């Protein structure tokens, strides 16, 4: 409440059995002096009240009379709570946001942004954080406020995602879609989700789950789904397109999927009257087009996008010189490594249970350089040569890639098509933040399939809040330096806000609380986030 002046004083009343003080503000109105009572201090001795009055008057007070007895993180938790309310995420979760399980859900979502960690860890943070208090939760019980809440939240997942789709998608919209893997630790014998499969985390020997994520054009997450660990990319596409049409009620979409996700077989099953596709070709398919003379290597240009139309498909031919240099260098390193290993095998005279041919084949396959190596002879006469002509032919395709689409040229230019495909980096950033950078989806501490699904959903909702925070903080990022001079990152901002604390203070033995006064830098962050503190 805005005060009419800053003339504070303490009136001490001793008429009753116990003394008490009235903290007042004096101001002048229409030529008359009036007083406004701000607070009543009771339960203190007369000496304590007199010391407080002396302090208000600017007189010295013994240091031992003012003691900070506790300090808890407040700023980051409060900011997350306020932003979530402004996004109406509480109402999105459930129509009665005041219910305790809804507030507990909000606390867990904010907790992933501020602290991450397990649900048990989060339930014990009350001694050093005001997270649960900010959402009006006291005496936190991990079984009630975390696990029971997760079960209720999972029941609402489909409804929540429908609301988010209605808010962020529209007819004819561009939809970004991708999947990733998340490795698991421990045993999951009874799980229908955890299984061995192709690991995008490069964690061999670990079972995993598959996460599919749907985002709008800007990378704002809409829906997440947990799939069995051996699920292949292309098998998820048709189901996800049907979900967008039927569950979320979007009649016409432009579906953007990663390289090779929309295979020829899947492409033919899609209704192209309502669903247009933007994706990229694999290297094998590009070479097939070259063999059919639909494209030629000379068409790829480092400075321009060359468009080739074949039937209803438009192929946008691009070449990235930086990618070309990297691919060439990688091939040279792998070839060198393969040749060094082959030389060791050929020179080796020690007898083993494996023949030289077997060991040489294993060495070649380890670096996937078999197509460039030509073997001659066998046993002790085994020799090899590197097919330099084939190496040179392969190098010609370095940095070349093709984006294809069935969107009509009058609706989307070649430049726009390539740009829209590159927007998939927004989904990759979402996965990176959800899995490792900030929200730490893994390690997954849950053993039940439903809890695993809800854990992933909580991480997605946390990224949804984080995404909106980043949008508001973009002016701060834009004004920052680059490289080593860069200061403002999302992590830096969150750590800075954590230093706004809720302090418990005893003044002459009387407890009270206060919030740390934000610094200039923190005020700038709060202003961009539109949070008043």
N, C-alpha and C positions, 0 to 999 in steps of 0.2 A: 504494500500500500504506500502510495506517495505521501511523504510527510509535508506539512505546510511550513516547517522550519526545522533547523537542526539544534534547537535549544532544548536539550534533554536535561532532566533533573530527577532526583529520587526523593519522593515524599515518604518519610518514615512515620508510621502510625503506631502508637503504643497504648492506645486506649483499651484495647482488648487484652485478653490473657497472654497471647503471644504476639510479639511485634511483627509487622509486615511492611513491605515497601511498595509504593506505587511508582513505576517508571512512567514519567509523563513528558509531554512535549508542549511547550508554551508557544503560542502564536497570537498575533494581533489581527482582529477582524472587525471592521467598521469602527475602528478607534478603541476597541475594547480588547483586553487581554483575556484569552481563553486557554483552557488546558485540555489536552487530549491524553487519556490514559492508554498506554501502550501495553503494559504488562504488570502483573501483580507478583511480587516475590514473597513467598511465605515459607515457613519452616526454617528460617534462619534466625540466629541470635541477633541481639541489638548491635553487638560489636561487628558482626559480619555485615549487617546492613549499612552501618556507618562507614566501613571500609569500602564498600561498593559505591556509596555516595561520594566518598573522597576521590575514588578513581574516576568517576564521571566528571567531577569538577576539575580533573587534571592534576590532582595531587598524587604524590607517590604512594604506592601501596607495596608492602613487602612481597618479594618474588614468590615466597613460599605460599602466599595466599591464593595464587593463580596457578593451577596445575592442569596440564593436558594429560588425561588419564587413558585415552584411547584415540586411535586414528584409523579410519577405514576408507578404502577406495570408494569414491562416490561419482566423480565426474563422468567417466566412460560409461558406467552403468546407467546413469541418469540420462545421458545423451541418447543412448540406444533406446531407452524406454520412451522418451519424448518423440523420437523420430518414428518409432513403431506406431505410436498413437496417431501421429500426423498422417501416416500411411494407412491408418485404419486397419492395421494388421490384426488387432485384437478383435474387431468386429468381423473381419474376414475369417478368423479361426472359428468364431461362434457368435451367434446373434446376441448372446448375453455375456458380454466381455467381463463383467464383474465376477463371474463364477471363478472359484479358486483354481480349478484345473486350467482355465484359460490363462489366468495370471501366472500360473506355474509354467505353462507352455512358453509364454512370453519371456519369463526369466531364463529358461533353458536356451531359448534362441539368442537372447542377448548374451548369455553366459558363453556361448560358443564364440562370439565375436570378441569378447573381453578376455576370456580365460582359456577356452577350449577344454581339453582334459576330459576325464570320465564323468559320468553323472554322480558317482559317489564323491569324487573330488569337488564337484560343483556344489553339492549339498553341504559341504563342510566349510565353504568359503566365508560364512557369515562373520567369523571372528576378525577378518581383515577386509571385508568388502560389504558394501550396503546394497549389493545386487538384489537379494531377495526382498529386503526392506523396501526398495524402490517400487517393487511390484506388489507391496502390501502383504508379503508372506512372512509369517513368524514361525519359529520352531520347525525348521525344515526337516522333513522325514524323507529319505531317499526313496522309500517304497511308495509313499503317498504322492509326494510332489514331483517325482521323476518317473518312476516306472508305471504307476497307475495312470499318470497324466499322459505318458507316451501311448498307452493303449487307447485312450480316448482320442488323442490327436490323430492317430493312424486311421481311426474310423472316419475322421473328417477330411482326410487327405484329398480324396477325389473332389469333394465339394469346394475345398479351399483352392485347388488348382483350377477348377472351373471359374471361380471368381477372379483369379489372377489372369486367366486367359481372356475373360470378358473385359478386364481393365486394360490389358496391354496388347491384345491382338484385335484385328479387324478384318473385314472381308477384303481379299486380295493382298493380304499382308505377306511379308517375307518371314519365313520361319527357319531358324537355325537349329540343326539337330546333330548330335554326335554322341558317341558312347566311349566309355573308358573302363578299365578294370581296377579293382581294388583288392590287393592281396590280403589274406587273412592269416592269423596265427592261432595255433591250437587245433583242437579236434572238433569237427562239426559232423559227427556221424549221422545225426537225425535231421540235418538241414536239407531242404529242397532247393536252396539257393547256392550254397557253397560247393564249388566243384573245381576241378582242374580245367584249364583252358589256356588260350593264347594270352600271355601276360604282357600288357602294355607297360607294366611297371618293371619289366625285365627281372622278375622274381621267380626263377625256376624252382620247382619243388614246393611251391606254396599253392594251396587252394585259393580261390578268389570268387568275388562276385562281379557282376557287370552293372554299371550305372549308365542309364540313358538320360540325357538332359535336353530339354526343349527350351529354347530362348527366343525372344523377339529379335528384330533386326539389330537393336542396339546392344544385345547381350543380356537383357534383363531376364532372369530365370522364370519360367512359367510352370514347369512340371518336371519331376524326377521319377524314375522307376528303377527298381532293383531287379535284375534278371539273373538267371542261373549263370554260373561262372564259365560254362562252355558255350554260351550264346555267341553266334557269329553276327558281325555288323549287319550284313544284308538281310538277315532274317527278321530284323526288328523294324525295318522301314515301313512295310505295308501296314502293320499294326499301329504304328505311330501316326501315319497319315490318316487312317480310319479314326483314331482317337481325336485328332484335330477337327475332323469333319463332324463326327457324331457326338462325342463327349463335349467338345467345346463350341460346337455350333458355328464353325467358320466354313463358309461354303466354298470359297476360292482361296487357294494359297499358292505361294511359290516356295517350294521345299528345297532347302539348301543342305546337302549332305556331303560328308567327307569323301575323299578319293576312293573309288571302288565300292562305295556303300550301295549305290543303285546299279546293280548288275543288269545285263541285257534282259535276263529272264524276269527280274523284278520290274524293270522299266516297262515291259510289255503288259504287266498286270495292273499298272496304274491307270486310273481314269484321267486322261490328260485334258479333259474338258474342265475339270475342277482343280487339278493339281499340276502345276508346272514344276520342272526340275532344274536345279543348278547343281552341278557336281564336277568332279575332275576325273580324267582318265588315268588308269594305271599305265606304267611303262609298256607292259605287254600289249595292251590295247592300242597304244600310240603306234607301236611298231606294226601291228596288224593293219592299221589305217595306211601306214606308209607302204606296206606290201601291196595293198589294194590300189595304191596311187591316188588315194583321196587327199593325202597331204604329202609334202616333200620336206626334207630337212632344211632346204634353203628358204622355206617360208617363215621360219622362226626368226624374229627380229628382237634385238635387245631394247629398241626404243619405241616400237609400235606393236599394237595388237593386230594380228592378221586374222581375219574371219573367213572361215570356209563353211559353206552350207551344203549339207548332204541330207536330202529328204527333208524331214521336219526338224532335224537337229542342226544347231549352229555350233561350230567348233571355234573357240577363241584361242589362237596359238600365241604363246608367250615364251620369252626366254629371260631368265634371271642370271646376269653375269656373275654375281656373287655366289649364287647356288652352283653355277657351272664350275667355278674355281674350287669350291668346297668338294663337290662330287669327284672332280678330277684328282684332287689331292688325296681324298679318302681311298680311291681306287689304287693310287700309286703306293700308299702306305700298306694296304692290304696285300697287294701283289708282292711287295718287298718282303713282308712278313711271311707270306706263303712260300716264296722262293727260299728264304733262309731256313725254314723248317724242312723243306724238301731236300735241300743240300745236306742237312744234318742226317736225314733218313738215308739218303743214298750213300753217304760216307760211312755210316755206322756199320761196324762188323760184328756187333754183339748179336747173338741169337735170341730171338724172342718168339713167343707163341703166335705173334702176328707177322704176316709176310710184309715185305717192303711195300708191295702194292696196296695192301690194306691200310698201312700206316700213312702212306702218301695220300690215299683217297680221303682219309679222315682229316688230314691237314688241309687239303684243298677245300673240303666241305665246311671246315670251321670258319673260313673267311669268305666262303661263297665265291671263290675265284675259279671254279672248275671249268667254266666256259672259255677261259683264256689259257689254260694249261693243256699241252699236248704231250702225252706219255709215249715212250718208245721202249721196247724191250721189256724184260721182266727179271725178277730176282736180282742177282748181283749186276746184271746188265741194264737195270732200270735207268732210264734217262728221261729228261723232260725239257721242253722248250716253251717259251711264252709266245703265243700267237699275237705279235705286235699289230698285225693288220686288224685283228678283231678288237684289240684294245683301242686302236685309233677310231674304228667305226663306232664303238660304244661311246667314246669321248665326244663324238659329234653331237650326241643327244643330251650331253650334260647341261643341266639348267633349263631344259625344254619341258614345258608342261602345257596341257590343254584343258581349258575349262569348257564344258559343254552345257547347253541349255535348249529347251524347247519353247522358251518365252519368245514371242514374236519380236522381230527387230524393231518394229515401230513402238513397242512397249518398253524395250530395254536395249540400250546400245551395248556394244561389245565391252567398252570401258566400264560401264555400270555393271555388267555381268561379272566381270573379273573382280571388281571392287566388292560386290555382294558376296561372292564366294569367299573372299579374304576376310569377310566379317566373321567367319567361323573361328577366327582367333579369339573372338569374345567368349565362345564356348570353352575353348582351351584354357583361357584365363580363369573362367569359372571353375573348371575342374582343378586347375592348379591351386586356386585359393581354397576350394573345398577339401582337397586331399592333403595338402602339405603346408602351404604358405601361411595361412591364418587360422582356418577353421578346424584343421586337423581331423578330418573324417576318420582317418586311420591313425593308430590302431583301433580296430573295432572291438569294444569290450563286451559286446552282447553275444549271446549264444542262441537266442530264439530268433527265428526268421522274421516275425512281426516286429521285434525290437530292432533288428538290423534295418528293416525297411523304414521304421520311424526315425532311426538315427540319421539315415541318409536324408530323410525329409526335413528334419530339423536343420541339418547342415545347409540344405538348399534354401530354406526360409532365412537362415542367418546370412547367406550370401545375397539373398534378395534385399535385406536391410543394408548390408554392406555396399551393394551396388548403388543404391540410392544415396548413401552417404558419400560415395565417391563422386557421384554426379554433382552434389552440392559443393563438394570440396575442390572441384576441378579448377576454379580460378586460383586457388592456392597452389595447386600443382603446376598450373601454367606459368605462374610468376616465379617459380623455383628455377634453380640452375639445372645443369645437365651433368651426367657422369658423376665424378667425384665431388663436384660442387653442389649436387642435389641434396637437399635437406628434408623436404617434406614428403614423406611416404605415408601410406595409411598406417603402418605399424608405428611410425614416429608420432603421428597424431593421437593414436589410441593410448600410447604410453604417456604422452603429455597430459591427456585428459584424465588418466588414472591418478595423476598427482594432485588433482582437485579432490580433497578429502573431506570427510565428515568427521569433525573432531569433537570428542566429549571433553568438556572443560569443567573443572571445579573452581569456582570463585568463592574464596573464604568457606570452603566446604560445601557450597551449593552447586549441584550439577546443572550443566546447561550444554547446549551443542551449537556448533557453528560450522559453516562451510568455508573452506579455503578460498580466499579472494583470488579469482583468476588473473593470471598475468596478461600483459598486452597480447602476447602471441596466442594464448588460450582464448582470450576474448574474440580474437579474429576468427579462430576456428568455430567458436560457438555462434558467432554472427552468421557465418556461411551456412552452418547447419540449422539456423533459425531456431536455436534453443536458448531460452532465457533461464539464467541461473541466479 
